[in-house]
């Protein structure tokens, strides 16, 4: 049997396994966040990784699905050390002993795409070696293709089609997975992140050993320390948790609002505290915001602060990708209701995760999609709030972000450009104001000549539309009955033949048709009343 035939058999077997798991979990009866997480866990490490990537896409999936998928355990069974050696040797094109004096067989951690080992360079420096799983690219490419086929083969899956376009999600997942599997890209991320934070004394980024880094092997400095959420150990070592929390949030807001390049996966495993500094590790998943995105976000926050729905609406429309033009009336109402729920709350008391979830729901209802970077930020902020809840629950991220934005605004305030912009706005306002009297004069002249026109666009609710259709239908049928009765009565006064029961047959048919319509309307009215009549509640 050839290798191609063997591959086809393997694909068929894997496809049967995938569809078997889907059927066993009764996916045709509907999908819930919990059921989706269980399915991915049963399908194995590759699908766990896909689920973690899916959790980034709060712009595609509802927030409750993203929150559930964040629970997927990233730790999986490690690959054999012989596979680790093979991947390193192939990447270096020589035996790993030529580079490392020692390489621990037992991994420090093992995930679906790579695993991490402690090692010592020939120069004596302790390092961490991140090694990509053997054949993971081909495995994920195959599984993505099979998932596309499985989606087409399965019958309609409950409410899943209303939730998300599965093919689009799979394409997005594969794109992100390819980026994360390229360790040269992660190396570039480490270098950029390190440059951005080089002037901050309390931030540390592990040193990258670029000369030993390839597409499938990444080598960086080994940093020993405590995970950011190990409160007891941090207190025992003399750390002030409130100070750590404040510095962590300040640095994260700086990454977002000033650098436009931020850590998109800041869970406790990726943030440590060592030697009095916060250490950011694992730069495989990073977010990027354009200057336009940041300006829109600042404008949106300002609109929320002053409770101005129009400002928030304009910021969202400028920020988002639109699948179709949203209904402006519906979007305004949704945002007004959302801000109304937070009117009496101070900025410092807003729950970031909950507020983001509600904003994302409004956007999905109005067919608006966030840029990829902003979607990753939503996930990152949720992680950050979770970390703060563990180490210092009294710290509020919104207050720190607001103060940081004000400081940043004052630091970059340019009086000349502000005066120029304000002057332009004043000129436009004066120019427009000067146009008002001629416009009023023209409108009044048209009115006096009888040439004035008013265009109205009315949007009826579904219930009102149904009522209007029912009234028009009944009115038209009533006119038919009246027409049949009048016409038949006139015909009956003549001697037209043939006759039926002593009257002209056409007249008799007209009377019968009118009677049939009346009976039909009466029966329909009775049936409709029974359907719409609500049963009374039984007394308790």
TITORDREN-737200 format. One record per atom (N, C-alpha, C): x, y, z; residue in three letters. Coordinates in steps of 0.02 Angstrom, whole numbers, plus 50000, padded with zeros to 5 digits. Each point is the difference from the previous one (the first is absolute). Layout:
% TITORDREN-737200
XYZALA...
***
This chain:
% TITORDREN-737200
500424994050000UNK499585006050000UNK500445006250000UNK499865004949954UNK500405006049995UNK499865004850057UNK500455004950006UNK499925004950054UNK499375004249990UNK499815001349936UNK499405003949987UNK499384996250022UNK499984993649985UNK499434995950021UNK499964999650076UNK500584999450032UNK500014999750073UNK499745006650030UNK500195005649968UNK499775006550025UNK499255000649993UNK499734997549944UNK499275000249990UNK499644995950053UNK500284994150015UNK499704995850052UNK500035003450068UNK500575003150015UNK500065003650064UNK499505005750004UNK499915003649944UNK499525005650000UNK499294997550011UNK499834994449966UNK499324997350008UNK499894997850072UNK500514996850029UNK499944997750070UNK499925006050047UNK500395005249989UNK499965006050042UNK499335003449991UNK499755000349938UNK499355003149987UNK499454996250036UNK500044993249999UNK499514996050037UNK500035001450075UNK500625001050024UNK500095001550071UNK499685006750018UNK500105005049956UNK499735006750013UNK499234999850000UNK499724997049947UNK499274999849996UNK499714995750057UNK500384994950021UNK499774995850056UNK499955004050065UNK500515004150012UNK499995004350061UNK499425004949996UNK499885002949941UNK499455004949992UNK499324996650012UNK499924993949973UNK499364996650009UNK499924997850073UNK500554997750031UNK499954997750069UNK499785005750047UNK500215006049983UNK499805005750040UNK499345003249976UNK499654996449954UNK499335002149977UNK500005007349977UNK500485001549955UNK500075006949978UNK499405002349958UNK499644995249969UNK499435001949959UNK499425002650042UNK500034999050065UNK499485002650045UNK500155007050024UNK500545002849975UNK500185006750021UNK500695000150031UNK500285005950004UNK500685000850027UNK499995005250056UNK500354998450053UNK500075004750056UNK500755001250010UNK500195005250036UNK500715001250013UNK500334994050033UNK499674997050050UNK500294994350035UNK500094994049954UNK499494998849957UNK500044994349955UNK500575000949950UNK500105006149975UNK500545001349952UNK500674998850033UNK500095002250063UNK500634998850035UNK500144992650009UNK499494996250020UNK500084992850010UNK500194996549935UNK499685002049945UNK500154997049934UNK500735001149982UNK500245006050009UNK500705001649982UNK500484996150045UNK499844999350063UNK500434996150045UNK500034992749980UNK499434997249978UNK499984993049980UNK500384998949934UNK500025005149957UNK500334999249936UNK500775000350006UNK500265002550056UNK500724999650011UNK500365006749997UNK500674999750008UNK500415006150007UNK499935005049943UNK499974997649938UNK499945004849944UNK499385004250007UNK499454996850018UNK499365003550004UNK499965004450063UNK500374998050051UNK500045004350059UNK500325006749981UNK500544999549960UNK500335006149977UNK499535004249957UNK499634996749956UNK499525003649958UNK499485003550043UNK499784996650054UNK499525003050045UNK500285006150035UNK500644999750019UNK500315005850031UNK500045005849952UNK500134998649937UNK500025005349949UNK499305002849989UNK499504995650001UNK499315002249992UNK499805004850056UNK500274998850061UNK499815004350056UNK500245007249990UNK500465001149954UNK500235006849984UNK499475003949961UNK499564996349966UNK499575003349951UNK499325001650029UNK500005004750048UNK499375002450027UNK499635004249948UNK500345001949944UNK499655003549947UNK499604995249956UNK500154993450004UNK499654995149959UNK499544995750044UNK500284997550055UNK499614995850046UNK499695004250055UNK499414998150025UNK499735003450058UNK500474999550060UNK499985005050043UNK500485000450054UNK499964994050047UNK499394997250009UNK499944994350046UNK500384993949973UNK500044999349933UNK500404994649971UNK500745001350011UNK500225006349990UNK500715001650009UNK500214998850073UNK499575002150047UNK500174999150071UNK500074992650017UNK499564995849973UNK500034992850014UNK500624996949969UNK500175002149939UNK500594997149966UNK500655002150033UNK500005005550038UNK500605002050037UNK500174994950054UNK499514995850019UNK500124995050052UNK500374993949974UNK500104999549935UNK500344994249972UNK500704999450029UNK500174994350023UNK500654998850031UNK500544999749946UNK500515004350006UNK500535000149949UNK500514994650011UNK500024997050060UNK500494994750014UNK499774993449970UNK500424997149957UNK499844993649969UNK500594995350011UNK499914993749983UNK500544995150009UNK500615002049960UNK500604999850030UNK500605002149964UNK500194995049946UNK500345002549949UNK500254995549948UNK500644996750025UNK500174994149974UNK500614996550023UNK500625004349990UNK500494999050043UNK500625004049995UNK500364998649934UNK499914994049973UNK500324998449935UNK499725004649945UNK499355001750004UNK499715004649951UNK500285007050010UNK500105002050063UNK500295006550015UNK500705000549969UNK500394994950010UNK500684999949972UNK499985000449924UNK499534996349970UNK499964999949927UNK499835006949972UNK499515003550032UNK499815006749976UNK500585004950007UNK500364999750057UNK500565004650010UNK500574998549950UNK500164993749993UNK500554998149955UNK499855002049928UNK499374998949978UNK499825002049932UNK500035007549991UNK499795003750052UNK500005007349995UNK500715002749997UNK500454997250040UNK500705002450002UNK500444996649948UNK499754994649971UNK500384996149951UNK500664997350031UNK499964998850064UNK500554996950037UNK499724997550066UNK500394996050036UNK499774997350064UNK499955005650052UNK499474999650041UNK499895005450049UNK500575000750050UNK500404994750009UNK500565000350047UNK500525005249979UNK499985002049936UNK500475005049976UNK499825007050025UNK499385000850023UNK499755006650023UNK499905000150075UNK499704994650027UNK499824999950070UNK500464995250039UNK500215002450059UNK500394995750044UNK499544995050034UNK499375001950011UNK499514995650032UNK499315001949976UNK499564995049995UNK499315001049980UNK499574995250040UNK499595002750045UNK499594995850043UNK499494996149958UNK499964993550014UNK499514995949964UNK499295001550021UNK499915001750064UNK499335001450025UNK499815007249984UNK499445001149964UNK499825006849980UNK499755004250059UNK500115006549996UNK499735004650049UNK499255000949990UNK499794999349938UNK499295000549982UNK499894997249931UNK499394997449988UNK499864996949935UNK499315002349977UNK499985003349943UNK499375002449971UNK499884996649933UNK499475002149966UNK499794996549939UNK500455001549941UNK500325005849998UNK500445001749944UNK500734998850016UNK500205001150061UNK500714999450019UNK500074998050073UNK500614998250018UNK500154998850070UNK500665003350017UNK500115001250065UNK500565004050023UNK500464995850044UNK500655000549987UNK500514996350039UNK500515004950028UNK500254998350060UNK500565003850029UNK500654997349970UNK500465004649985UNK500644998049970UNK500555004750023UNK500614997849986UNK500595004150016UNK500425000549936UNK500175006149981UNK500415001049940UNK500734997950014UNK500384999249948UNK500714998450007UNK500375005550039UNK499735006149997UNK500305005650036UNK499815000150073UNK499554995550021UNK499814999550070UNK499375003850018UNK499695003449953UNK499385003850015UNK499404995350000UNK499575001050051UNK499384996150004UNK499485002949952UNK499694995749961UNK499515002249951UNK499394995550001UNK499495002549966UNK499394996249988UNK499974998649925UNK499884993749982UNK499964998149929UNK499274998049985UNK499695003849956UNK499324998649979UNK500034996149934UNK499744993950001UNK500064995549943UNK499314998449972UNK499925001149935UNK499354998749968UNK499884992549996UNK499384997950009UNK499834992949995UNK500144997349930UNK500254994149998UNK500184996849937UNK499384999249955UNK500045002749939UNK499464999249951UNK499365003750016UNK500025004850048UNK499385003450022UNK499695004049943UNK500415003049956UNK499735004049945UNK499574995649955UNK500274994249980UNK499624995649955UNK499384997350034UNK500054998450065UNK499424997450037UNK499445005250003UNK500185006250016UNK499495005250005UNK499705001749932UNK500425000049948UNK499745001349932UNK499504994649980UNK500174993750016UNK499544994549984UNK499355000650039UNK500065001450065UNK499405000350042UNK499555005849982UNK500295005749981UNK499595005649977UNK499614998149937UNK500354996749952UNK499664997749939UNK499444995150015UNK500144995450046UNK499484995150019UNK499415003250035UNK500145005150040UNK499455003550033UNK499565003649949UNK500305002849949UNK499605003149947UNK499544994749969UNK500274994049987UNK499594994749971UNK499464997750049UNK500184999450064UNK499514997850050UNK499425004950005UNK500155006549995UNK499475005150004UNK499524999249942UNK500274998449940UNK499574999249941UNK499594993550003UNK500294994750030UNK499674993550001UNK499444999650052UNK500095003650055UNK499514999650054UNK499355003549980UNK499434997550026UNK499375003549989UNK500005006650037UNK499495004349988UNK499975006450036UNK500094999050076UNK500455003750031UNK500194998850069UNK499625004850046UNK499414998150019UNK499615003750049UNK500025007549987UNK500235003850049UNK500025007349995UNK500695002649981UNK500454995549979UNK500695002149989UNK500065004849941UNK499614998949947UNK500045004449942UNK499795007150017UNK499555000750050UNK499815006750021UNK500555003250041UNK500444995950030UNK500525002650043UNK500605002449960UNK500224996149950UNK500635001649967UNK500054996449932UNK500385003049955UNK500184996949936UNK500614995550014UNK499894993550002UNK500534995350020UNK500605000249952UNK499875000449935UNK500555000149952UNK500445006250011UNK499695005750014UNK500395006150012UNK500424999350063UNK499714997050053UNK500384999050062UNK500604995549989UNK499904994649961UNK500554995349987UNK500565003549962UNK499825004149951UNK500525003749962UNK500385004850046UNK499645003450044UNK500335004750046UNK500474996250048UNK499764994250025UNK500414996150046UNK500654997749966UNK499954997849939UNK500594997549965UNK500505005749988UNK499755005949985UNK500445005749989UNK500395001750063UNK499655000250058UNK500335001550064UNK500484994550019UNK499804993649989UNK500434994350018UNK500655000249961UNK499965001749936UNK500615000449959UNK500485005250027UNK499735005850021UNK500435005250028UNK500324997650065UNK499624996550042UNK500274997850064UNK500514994449992UNK499974996249945UNK500484994649989UNK500665002449970UNK500035006349983UNK500625002849972UNK500395003350056UNK500514996650027UNK500375002650057UNK500455005949980UNK500155000949937UNK500365005949979UNK499575006350009UNK499344999249989UNK499545005550012UNK499975001650075UNK499994994750042UNK500005001150072UNK500645003450022UNK500574998249969UNK500635003350016UNK499975007449984UNK499705001749943UNK499925007149981UNK499555003650050UNK499494996550024UNK499555002950051UNK500375001650064UNK500434995350021UNK500405001050062UNK500445006149993UNK500335000749942UNK500455005649990UNK499625006750000UNK499425000249966UNK499615006249998UNK499735001850070UNK499744994950035UNK499725001250067UNK500555002450047UNK500594997149994UNK500575001950042UNK500205007249987UNK500015002049936UNK500175007049984UNK499495004950029UNK499374998249994UNK499465004450024UNK500035001150075UNK500254995050037UNK499995000450074UNK500705000750030UNK500495001749958UNK500705000350024UNK500105005550052UNK499605005249998UNK500105005650046UNK499614999450065UNK499674994450011UNK499584999150060UNK500384995550049UNK500185002750058UNK500434996450047UNK499684993850029UNK499345000150008UNK499674994350033UNK499764994649952UNK500165000749936UNK499804995049950UNK500624996549974UNK499944993449991UNK500564996149974UNK499744995349946UNK500404999149947UNK499844995349947UNK500604995349993UNK499894993350001UNK500574995449995UNK500415001349937UNK500654999350007UNK500455001049943UNK499894994649947UNK499975002249938UNK499934995449944UNK500684998249973UNK500114993549988UNK500614997749967UNK499834998849926UNK500045005449962UNK499804999749930UNK500424995149960UNK500654999250018UNK500444995749961UNK499814992650006UNK499614998250052UNK499794993050010UNK499264999049985UNK499685005249974UNK499284999849987UNK499864998649926UNK499554995349988UNK499794998349932UNK499245000249997UNK499734997849943UNK499275000049992UNK499664995250049UNK500354994750022UNK499704995050044UNK500334999450068UNK500525003850013UNK500345000050065UNK500135007250021UNK499825001650062UNK500115006750026UNK500384999550066UNK500545003850007UNK500424999850060UNK500005007050032UNK499835000250065UNK500015006350036UNK500234998850071UNK500155005550034UNK500264999850068UNK499524996450048UNK500284996150045UNK499594996750052UNK499905004850058UNK499385001250018UNK499835004650055UNK499634996150053UNK500284999750059UNK499674996750056UNK499625005350040UNK499424998450023UNK499615004950038UNK499324997250018UNK499565004550023UNK499334998050019UNK499505002049946UNK499504995849989UNK499455002049956UNK499645006050031UNK499735004349959UNK499705006350023UNK499434998950050UNK499684994149999UNK499434998850044UNK500184995850062UNK500654998750011UNK500214996350059UNK500055004850060UNK499425002050024UNK499975005350051UNK500394998350063UNK499914993950025UNK500334998150063UNK500765000349994UNK500274997349946UNK500735000049989UNK500265007249991UNK499615004249965UNK500225006949989UNK500015003950065UNK499494999050042UNK499995003450065UNK500594997650043UNK500114993449999UNK500554997250041UNK500675002849977UNK500075001649936UNK500635002749974UNK500055007650010UNK499485003050031UNK500035007150016UNK499715004649948UNK499634997449952UNK499715004249947UNK499345003250023UNK499885006049975UNK499365003550012UNK499554998549940UNK499464996250012UNK499574997749945UNK499645005849967UNK499825005150039UNK499665005749970UNK500465003849952UNK500635000650020UNK500505003349957UNK500104996049935UNK500034993350007UNK500084995849941UNK499405000849953UNK499395000050029UNK499405000749959UNK499985006649963UNK500175005550036UNK500005006649968UNK500515000549943UNK500604997350012UNK500515000349948UNK499824995549941UNK499704994350015UNK499804995449946UNK499495003449954UNK499485003150029UNK499485003249960UNK500285006149963UNK500415004050035UNK500305005849967UNK500404998049939UNK500404994750007UNK500404997849943UNK499564997349944UNK499474996450019UNK499564997249947UNK499655005649961UNK499765005150037UNK499675005649966UNK500505003649955UNK500635000450023UNK500525003149959UNK500114996049936UNK500014993350006UNK500084995749941UNK499445001449949UNK499405000750026UNK499415000849956UNK499975007049970UNK500005005250043UNK499855006749978UNK500605003749970UNK500614998350021UNK500595003649974UNK500374995949947UNK500124993650015UNK500394995949953UNK499564997249944UNK499374998650015UNK499574996649951UNK500224992949987UNK500404997250046UNK500264993149994UNK500004997050070UNK499564995150011UNK499894997750069UNK499964992450003UNK500114997550061UNK499964992850014UNK499264998049999UNK499814995549955UNK499304998149992UNK499784994250044UNK500484997050036UNK499834994250040UNK500325000650070UNK499815005350038UNK500335001350065UNK499724995950058UNK499944993449991UNK499774995950056UNK500594998950048UNK499884997750061UNK500534999650051UNK500614996049978UNK499924995049957UNK500574996149977UNK500485003949957UNK499785005749973UNK500425004049956UNK500265006450032UNK499855001050064UNK500245006050035UNK500304997750067UNK500645001750010UNK500344998150062UNK500255006150037UNK500204998950062UNK500335005350039UNK500674997150023UNK500555003349982UNK500674997750017UNK500455006050011UNK500394999850053UNK500495005250015UNK499685007050001UNK499395000350028UNK499675006550007UNK499715002749936UNK499964996049948UNK499745002449935UNK499464995249973UNK499565002949960UNK499494996049965UNK500314997449935UNK499964993549990UNK500324996849942UNK499454997549953UNK500015002449938UNK499534997749949UNK500344994649958UNK499664994249994UNK500284994649960UNK499484997649949UNK500234995749954UNK499584997049948UNK499665005349957UNK500365002149948UNK499755005249955UNK499714997149936UNK499754993950003UNK499724996949940UNK499345003049979UNK499635002950048UNK499355002749986UNK499995007450019UNK500105004449951UNK500045007250013UNK499465003649960UNK499775005550027UNK499505004149965UNK500305006549976UNK499715002749948UNK500265006349971UNK499415004649984UNK500065006350019UNK499495005049986UNK500305005649958UNK499635002149950UNK500225005749959UNK499865006550037UNK500295005349977UNK499875006650029UNK499265001849994UNK499704998149944UNK499285001249990UNK499594996250052UNK500174993650012UNK499644996050050UNK500045003250069UNK500605002350019UNK500095002950066UNK499605006450008UNK500005004249949UNK499625006250003UNK499254998750007UNK499764995049963UNK499294998250004UNK499834997550070UNK500454996050029UNK499884997350067UNK499995005550052UNK500465004849995UNK500025005650047UNK499355004049994UNK499785001249938UNK499385003749990UNK499404996350030UNK500004993349992UNK499464996150028UNK499985000350076UNK500604999750032UNK500045000550073UNK499765006950023UNK500185005249963UNK499775006850018UNK499245000549995UNK499724996849948UNK499275000049993UNK499654996450057UNK500304994450023UNK499724996350057UNK500055004350063UNK500565003550009UNK500105004050060UNK499485005650006UNK499825003149944UNK499515005550002UNK499304997649982UNK499924993449991UNK499344997049985UNK499705002949936UNK500415000749948UNK499775002749936UNK499964994249949UNK499394997949985UNK499904994349955UNK500275001449930UNK499925006249977UNK500215001749931UNK500764999249992UNK500385002150051UNK500734999349996UNK500204992749998UNK499694995950043UNK500154992850002UNK499814996749934UNK499435001849973UNK499774997149937UNK500485001749943UNK500215006349997UNK500475002149947UNK500674996550006UNK500244999150063UNK500644996650011UNK499964992749978UNK499454996650017UNK499934993049980UNK499954999249925UNK499625004449967UNK499934999649927UNK500675001149965UNK500415004550028UNK500665001349971UNK500484994250013UNK499904996750057UNK500474994850022UNK499874993249966UNK499364998449991UNK499824993149982UNK500004998749925UNK500064993549983UNK499894997649932UNK499264998449995UNK499685002449947UNK499274999149994UNK499844994849947UNK499674994550021UNK499774995049952UNK499445002949957UNK499595004150029UNK499475003649965UNK499865006450039UNK499695004849967UNK499865006450033UNK499504998950057UNK500205001750062UNK499534998850056UNK499425004849999UNK499454997850031UNK499425004350008UNK500185005350053UNK500065006349978UNK500235005250046UNK499545000950059UNK499344999349988UNK499525000750055UNK500094994550052UNK500084993849976UNK500084994350045UNK500665000550038UNK500555002049966UNK500655000750033UNK499975005450054UNK499685005549985UNK499955005550049UNK499604997750061UNK499454996549989UNK499594997650056UNK500394995050043UNK500364995449967UNK500384995050038UNK500545003450043UNK500355004949971UNK500535003450038UNK499705004350055UNK499425003049987UNK499675004150052UNK499804995750059UNK499734994049985UNK499814995550055UNK500624997650038UNK500554998649963UNK500614997750032UNK500285005450046UNK500085006149975UNK500275005450042UNK499535001850057UNK499344999149987UNK499515001450053UNK500104995750061UNK500234993949989UNK500114995450056UNK500605002050042UNK500445004349971UNK500605002050036UNK500005007450017UNK499435003449990UNK499965007250011UNK500185002050071UNK499744996150048UNK500105001750071UNK500664997250028UNK500384996449957UNK500634997150023UNK500585004649984UNK500475000550046UNK500615003749985UNK500444995749955UNK500475003349966UNK500454996349955UNK500394994750039UNK500165001550062UNK500404995450040UNK499634993850022UNK499335000249998UNK499624994250025UNK499774995449944UNK500185001549937UNK499784995949943UNK500414993649997UNK499664994449992UNK500334993549991UNK500204999449926UNK500654999949987UNK500255000249931UNK499744994149960UNK500074993950027UNK499814994049963UNK499265000149983UNK499585001850048UNK499285000149988UNK499815005449950UNK500315005950007UNK499855005549954UNK500204998249929UNK500604997149992UNK500234997949934UNK499524994949969UNK499774995350041UNK499544994949974UNK499365003249974UNK499755005050036UNK499385003249978UNK500125004249936UNK500575003349996UNK500175003849939UNK500054995449940UNK500334994250009UNK500094995249945UNK499334997149978UNK499544999050048UNK499334997649982UNK499635005149957UNK500075006450018UNK499685005349960UNK500295000049929UNK500654999249995UNK500325000149934UNK499794994149958UNK499964994150030UNK499794994149961UNK499285000749976UNK499575002850044UNK499305001049980UNK499945004849942UNK500495004349991UNK499985005049946UNK500494998549944UNK500244993649998UNK500424997649945UNK500655004049995UNK500315001550057UNK500635003750001UNK500554995550028UNK500585000049967UNK500564995850022UNK500605004450019UNK500304998250056UNK500595003650023UNK500614998249957UNK500465004749991UNK500654998149970UNK500334994850044UNK500434995849969UNK500294994350036UNK500375002250063UNK500365005649996UNK500385002350058UNK499555001950058UNK499455003349986UNK499545002150053UNK499664993950031UNK499864995049959UNK499714993850026UNK500484996650048UNK500654999949982UNK500504997050045UNK500065004150064UNK499915006549995UNK500035004250060UNK499444998350048UNK499404998649972UNK499444998150043UNK500174993950042UNK500324995149969UNK500214994050037UNK500535001750052UNK500495004249979UNK500545001850046UNK499745003650062UNK499535004649990UNK499725003750057UNK499634995550048UNK499664994949972UNK499654995250043UNK500504996250042UNK500564997849970UNK500534996750039UNK500285004650054UNK500125006349982UNK500295004750047UNK499545001050060UNK499365000649987UNK499535000950056UNK499994993850045UNK500084994149970UNK500034993950040UNK500624999850044UNK500575002349974UNK500625000250039UNK499935004950058UNK499725006049985UNK499915005050052UNK499544997550056UNK499484996349981UNK499544997450050UNK500354995450049UNK500544996649978UNK500364995450043UNK500525003550044UNK500355004949972UNK500565002950038UNK499805006550036UNK499565003949970UNK499815006450031UNK499315002149975UNK499474997250029UNK499325001249975UNK499775007250007UNK500335004150042UNK499785006950009UNK500235004549943UNK500474997749960UNK500245004149944UNK499504999749943UNK499845005849973UNK499525000249944UNK500365002249937UNK499974995949950UNK500365001249938UNK499755006149963UNK499345001350003UNK499715005749964UNK500285006650028UNK500055000650066UNK500275006150029UNK500725001349978UNK500404994650003UNK500715000749980UNK500055001849926UNK499584996849959UNK500015001449928UNK499805007249987UNK499485002550035UNK499785006949990UNK500555005050019UNK500334998850058UNK500555004450021UNK500574999849950UNK500154993949976UNK500554999249952UNK499855003749935UNK499374999649977UNK499805003449939UNK500055007650008UNK499805002650060UNK500055007250012UNK500735002250000UNK500434996250035UNK500715001650001UNK500304999949930UNK499814994949962UNK500264999449931UNK499775005849957UNK499375002150011UNK499735005749961UNK500395006450016UNK500135001150066UNK500365006150019UNK500724999949976UNK500324994150004UNK500694999449978UNK500085001549925UNK499504997949961UNK500045000949927UNK499575005849975UNK499805004350047UNK499575005649980UNK500415005049958UNK499755001649941UNK500325004649955UNK499555006149991UNK500185005550034UNK499575006050000UNK499885002649930UNK500535000049960UNK499945002849932UNK499504996049958UNK500064993350001UNK499544995949960UNK499295000450027UNK499945000450068UNK499335000550030UNK499665006649979UNK500395005650002UNK499725006449979UNK499814999949926UNK500424996849960UNK499854999549929UNK499374996049987UNK499934994350037UNK499404995849991UNK499385003750025UNK500065003450058UNK499435003850027UNK499815005749953UNK500505003349970UNK499875005449954UNK499614997649939UNK500194994249974UNK499654997149943UNK499284998550018UNK499894997150060UNK499324998450021UNK499585006450008UNK500315005350029UNK499655006350009UNK499815003049932UNK500474999849952UNK499875002749933UNK499424996349967UNK500024993250005UNK499464996149969UNK499335001550033UNK500005001050066UNK499385001550036UNK499725006849978UNK500455005149995UNK499775006749978UNK499744999749929UNK500364996349957UNK499804999549930UNK499314996749993UNK499904994550037UNK499364996649998UNK499455004350029UNK500155003750054UNK499505004450031UNK499785005449951UNK500475002749961UNK499835005149951UNK499544997449945UNK500004993649988UNK499574997049949UNK499284999150022UNK499875000450066UNK499334998550026UNK499475004949974UNK500095006750005UNK499475004649976UNK499804998949927UNK500484999449952UNK499794998649930UNK499614993549994UNK500194994950037UNK499644993649996UNK499295000750026UNK499915003750055UNK499325001150027UNK499585003949950UNK500305005249970UNK499645004149950UNK499794995649941UNK500454995749975UNK499834995749943UNK499444995150018UNK500024997250061UNK499494995250021UNK499325003350005UNK499985006250028UNK499365003650007UNK499715001849931UNK500435002149953UNK499765001649933UNK499704993949966UNK500334994250007UNK499724993849971UNK499334998350031UNK499945001150066UNK499374998450034UNK499455004549974UNK500145006649992UNK499495004649977UNK499794998549928UNK500474997549959UNK499834998149931UNK499684993149996UNK499954996650056UNK499714993250000UNK500464994849973UNK500665001450001UNK500494995349973UNK500394996250053UNK499845001250063UNK500374996850055UNK499834992650003UNK500494995950011UNK499914992850007UNK500354997550063UNK499694995250031UNK500294996950059UNK500074992549988UNK500604997550007UNK500134992849992UNK500054996850069UNK499574995050012UNK500004996450063UNK500174992749989UNK500404997350044UNK500164992949998UNK499804997050067UNK499474995849998UNK499734997250062UNK500204992750005UNK500274998150057UNK500184993050014UNK499504997250050UNK499574995449976UNK499514997050045UNK500304993850033UNK499774998750061UNK500214994050035UNK499674994049968UNK500274993950009UNK499704994049970UNK499274999050019UNK499825001450064UNK499314999150021UNK499535005049966UNK500245006349993UNK499605005049966UNK499924998449926UNK500544997649969UNK499964998149929UNK499504994449990UNK500004995050045UNK499534994549994UNK499285002550007UNK499895004650048UNK499325002750010UNK499775003849938UNK500455004149971UNK499815003849940UNK499844995449941UNK500404994749992UNK499854995249946UNK499324996850009UNK499854998250063UNK499364996850015UNK499415004749986UNK500085006450019UNK499465004949987UNK499895001149926UNK500555000649962UNK499945001149927UNK499684993949967UNK500214993950021UNK499714993949972UNK499254999650013UNK499815001350062UNK499284999650016UNK499605005449963UNK500315006049992UNK499665005449964UNK499884998149927UNK500524997149969UNK499944997949929UNK499474994649993UNK500004995050045UNK499514994649995UNK499305002750013UNK499935005050045UNK499355003150011UNK499745003549938UNK500475003249964UNK499815003349937UNK499784994949948UNK500344994250000UNK499794994749954UNK499284997850015UNK499864998950065UNK499324997950020UNK499485005249978UNK500175006450015UNK499535005349981UNK499895000249925UNK500554999349962UNK499945000149927UNK499594994149974UNK500114994050030UNK499614994149978UNK499265000850016UNK499845002650059UNK499305000850019UNK499655005149955UNK500345005749989UNK499695005349958UNK499924997549928UNK500534997049973UNK499974997649930UNK499484994549992UNK499974995350048UNK499524994549995UNK499285002650006UNK499895005050043UNK499325002950008UNK499775003349935UNK500465003549967UNK499825003249936UNK499824994749948UNK500434994749997UNK499874994749950UNK499334996650013UNK499814999250063UNK499374996650017UNK499385003949979UNK500085006549986UNK499425004049978UNK499884999149925UNK500454996549966UNK499924998949928UNK499714993049987UNK499904998649937UNK499734993549980UNK500544995749967UNK500625000850026UNK500574996549970UNK499944992550010UNK500184996449950UNK499984992750002UNK500724997449992UNK500154993950025UNK499554995250034UNK499845002350070UNK499474996950028UNK499785001750066UNK500114994250048UNK500065001750064UNK500094995150053UNK499545001950058UNK499514995450014UNK499505001450052UNK499615006449984UNK499865001149936UNK499595005549978UNK500365006649993UNK500665000350014UNK500395006249992UNK500584998649954UNK500285005149968UNK500564998949955UNK500574996350036UNK500304995049966UNK500524995750030UNK500615004150022UNK500215005049959UNK500585004150019UNK499885003850065UNK499395002550008UNK499835003550062UNK500024995350059UNK499734993749991UNK500014995150055UNK500724998250019UNK500424999249949UNK500714998450015UNK500335005750038UNK499845006249982UNK500285005850035UNK499795000150073UNK499344998550013UNK499774999850070UNK500374994550039UNK500074994049968UNK500344994450034UNK500745001750015UNK500345003349952UNK500705001950011UNK500065005050057UNK499545004850003UNK500015004950054UNK499894996650068UNK499534995250000UNK499864996350062UNK500614995950021UNK500344996949952UNK500604995950016UNK500555004350030UNK500105005949972UNK500525004550027UNK499835002050071UNK499365001650013UNK499795001950067UNK500124994350050UNK499824993949981UNK500104994250044UNK500754999050013UNK500415000649947UNK500734999350007UNK500295005050049UNK499795006449994UNK500255005250045UNK499784998750072UNK499384997650009UNK499754998750068UNK500404994450033UNK500114994549961UNK500384994350027UNK500725002150016UNK500315003849955UNK500695002350011UNK500055004350063UNK499505004450009UNK500015004350059UNK499964996050064UNK499574994850001UNK499914995950060UNK500654996150015UNK500304997049947UNK500624996250009UNK500575004450025UNK500065006149971UNK500535004650020UNK499935002150073UNK499385001250022UNK499895001950070UNK500204994550048UNK499854993649980UNK500184994450043UNK500764999250006UNK500355001349944UNK500734999350000UNK500345005450041UNK499745006149996UNK500335005650033UNK499775000950072UNK499434996950018UNK499745000850068UNK500464996450049UNK500255003650050UNK500454997050048UNK499604996650055UNK500224994150021UNK499654996650055UNK500105003750065UNK499485000250038UNK500055003450065UNK500404995850049UNK500385003550043UNK500394996450049UNK499554997450055UNK500144993950020UNK499614997050054UNK500205003250066UNK499515001250043UNK500175002950065UNK500424995250041UNK500495002850033UNK500444995850042UNK499754999850071UNK
***
